[in-house]
Amino acid sequence: MIRHIVMWRLAPCEDKKEKAMLIKENLEALKNKIDVLVDIEVGINFEGSDSASDVVLVSTFKTAEDLNAYQNHPAHKAVGTAFVRPNVAERRVCDYEF
């Protein structure tokens, strides 16, 4: 099994919580659109620490090939283009086998 974790810091803006919620809702909706996605969870940080990320994605795949298929799936790319990339200042990723 493969765990894919992504953490984002959003760019400063007045409606940061709303943008975080849109990212969460749209990423979690991928569960019903991409069959190789075993599980997905998106969390929004509730504290405003300078060292914290604002949004975290934790997803699970059976194989590295499935992760690659997810990353290249048109539905995943559409969420990234419309909701994630325009609002993100920083991104960190960790993929590991468990």
C-alpha positions in Angstrom: 0.0 0.0 0.0 1.1 3.6 -0.7 0.4 6.6 1.4 0.4 10.0 -0.3 0.5 13.0 2.0 0.4 16.6 0.8 0.5 19.7 3.0 -0.2 23.2 1.7 0.2 26.7 3.1 -2.3 28.9 1.4 -1.5 32.4 0.2 -2.6 35.2 2.5 -6.1 36.4 1.7 -9.3 37.5 3.5 -11.2 34.3 2.6 -8.6 31.8 3.5 -10.9 29.5 5.4 -13.5 29.4 2.5 -10.7 28.6 0.0 -9.4 25.8 2.3 -13.0 24.4 2.5 -13.4 24.4 -1.3 -10.1 22.6 -1.6 -11.2 20.0 1.0 -14.6 19.4 -0.6 -13.2 19.1 -4.2 -10.4 16.8 -3.2 -12.6 14.5 -1.2 -15.1 14.4 -4.1 -12.4 12.6 -6.1 -13.1 9.4 -4.0 -16.2 8.8 -6.2 -14.4 9.8 -9.5 -11.1 7.9 -9.4 -11.3 4.2 -8.9 -7.7 3.6 -7.9 -8.1 5.9 -4.9 -8.6 3.6 -1.9 -9.1 6.3 0.7 -8.8 10.0 1.0 -9.0 12.4 3.9 -8.5 16.2 3.8 -8.0 18.2 7.0 -8.0 22.0 7.7 -5.7 23.2 10.4 -7.6 24.9 13.2 -4.7 26.9 14.6 -2.8 29.9 13.0 0.7 28.9 13.9 3.4 30.3 11.7 4.9 26.8 11.3 1.7 25.1 10.4 0.3 24.1 7.1 -3.3 25.1 6.3 -4.6 22.0 4.5 -3.4 18.4 4.5 -4.3 15.6 2.2 -3.8 11.9 3.2 -4.7 9.4 0.5 -4.1 5.7 0.1 -3.4 3.6 -3.0 -2.7 -0.1 -3.6 0.4 0.5 -5.7 2.8 3.2 -6.9 1.3 2.8 -10.4 -2.2 3.6 -8.9 -0.8 6.8 -7.3 0.7 7.8 -10.7 -2.7 7.1 -12.4 -4.4 9.3 -9.7 -1.9 12.1 -10.2 -2.5 12.1 -14.0 -6.3 11.6 -13.9 -8.2 14.5 -15.5 -10.4 14.9 -12.5 -7.4 15.3 -10.2 -5.7 17.7 -12.5 -8.9 19.8 -12.8 -9.1 20.2 -9.0 -5.5 21.2 -8.9 -5.9 23.7 -11.6 -9.2 25.3 -10.3 -8.9 25.1 -6.5 -5.4 24.2 -5.3 -2.6 25.9 -7.4 -4.3 29.4 -7.5 -4.4 29.5 -3.7 -1.2 27.9 -2.6 2.0 29.6 -1.4 3.8 26.4 -0.4 3.5 22.7 -0.9 5.2 19.6 0.7 4.7 16.0 -0.3 5.6 12.6 1.2 4.9 9.3 -0.4 5.7 6.0 1.3 5.0 2.3 1.3 3.4 0.7 4.3 
